[in-house]
Amino acid sequence: MNTFLSQVSGQAENRFYGHIHLLAKYCGLGGQPWLNGYLQHGWNATDGFGNYLGSKRVANKFVWSKRCEEIIKANGKSNVFAIGAPWLYLEDVYPQTETKEKNGVIAYPAHSSSWSQMGDTSKEYASYLKDQYGPITVVLHKYDFANADTKQKYESAGHSVITHGSGTPWEKGFDLEFLKKQRDIVAGFSKVVSNSMSTAILYATSLGLSAEIGGPIDYSVTNPDDKASQAGDGKTDWAKMLNNNFAQLWKDELGLNCKKSPTELREILGWNPRPRKSIFFIFKRGIDLFSGSTKAVSFKVLKSNLGK
């Protein structure tokens, strides 16, 4: 399937970080099979899809946690299913061959995206990290890693700067084993830190790392809805929750109690006996594409990938 068609059909977002490939392997399938619905591809403080988009979509939604499932149901959509984060299935598909000695601190600075901008605090945060922990390993999003100025700010403070590569399915260098490689790196550290709650923080704490959120962050140029997706609506202090009980938070937010057996997962995802395209999903996808709150972003992405 070419890039444009994968965007139109909604399959591209299901393939982020190799998620659908990982779930397929867990279920005994190959490749990146078709999914009649939307798979949550990252943690956020709303309903799993950012800006409460999951609560607005009419097609099936597959989320990580009971929290997200309950929010979407409370907003009138019953076709939502909590299945646990694909990360939870990683060990079943790619078992770790050895136990690493945990040592050192790894940091994940908050970052802008193509649809959500943040103020640049990389210089200030680099200094904060050095003052708090000394020279450490800093993981930058691939776009920030490619920005020589941003990368240099962290290196000038003495930090080692790395990136996990590309988890975006329509970009060059997309890595189907993105999560496995991320796990294999993070597993060697003892502490994870950030200036914002994020998916990476939950992944790291699930591996036994301690966690802490602190340091400068700038939401002054961030769309209010996007800020709510990252920081919450003010009702929950995610940084405080993480700092107080990181060992429990990852279980709740990654949906450990929602993880399914291969047989259960195939049934829920509509892969029993095999993945098939549903005309009902295609119809609902059309409605979601043209009425969703992120349609401006959708059209921008579709236009940029037309012909690919």
Secondary structure, DSSP 8 states (H G I E B T S, - for coil): --HHHHHHTTHHHHTGGGHHHHHHHHTT--S----SSEE--S--SSSSSSTTGGGT--S-EEES-HHHHHHHHHTT---EEE---GGGGHHHHS--SS-----SEEE------SS------HHHHHHHHHHHHSS-EEE--HHHHT-HHHHHHHHHTT-EEE---B--TTSTTB-TTHHHHHHHHHTT-SEEEESS--HHHHHHHHTT-EEEE-S----TTS-HHHHHHHH-SSS--HHHHHHHHHHHHHHHHTTGGG---HHHHHHHTT-SSS----HHHHHHHHHHHHHSTTHHHHHHHHHHTTT-
